[in-house]
Amino acid sequence: MYLTAEKKQEIFGKYGKSNTDTGSAEGQIALFSYRINHLTEHLKSNKKDYSTERALVILVGKRRRLLNYLKDIEISRYRAIIKELGIRK
């Protein structure tokens, strides 16, 4: 599988508070971004994989809701995660 436990710990360690902090909004957004990038690359070569396309749309929606939550709660954390991940231009 493309997402191993070690890779998850690395993502949460880099963007969350610690390796085991799986509940922070920043960690979840980073994990969703990693998965979105992976699915996007998959869809470039498999254009008719509609189930993966649907999963990608669902993940983008989840990430968008988390970003909106973070923006409403604390705008500085929102700006920091956006800048780190390079989601916006």
CORPEPE-V872777 format. One record per run of one state. SS is the DSSP state (H for helix, E for strand, - for the rest). FROM is the first residue (numbers start at 1). TO is the last residue. If there is no record, write none. Layout:
BEGIN
ss:SS from:FROM to:TO
ss:SS from:FROM to:TO
END
This chain:
BEGIN
ss:- from:1 to:4
ss:H from:5 to:15
ss:- from:16 to:24
ss:H from:25 to:45
ss:- from:46 to:49
ss:H from:50 to:73
ss:- from:74 to:74
ss:H from:75 to:85
ss:- from:86 to:89
END
